[in-house]
Amino acid sequence: MNKKQEKELLNALEGGNIELKNPSESLLLELERAADNTFRKDKRINIRLSNHDLVGIQRKASKQGLPYQALIASLIHQYVEGDLVAKR
């Protein structure tokens, strides 16, 4: 779900156009499996970065209170999902 869809959903909920119901046990289990799959870190990669880029990433991660590897993984995930786009 992208940010636009999230905003539309929030607006519909706040406008009374959506009624929330308690999820079934099967839906909860399905969502739990989806969450586990989303956050599973099952592949490792090695990349080479310039010292300048690595130090920059480490500084930005430190300001956010994150390990720099988590910031890199987050940036890659955002790009793949279309939430982070290249400037043209």
Beta strands, then each sheet from edge to edge (+ up, - down):
end
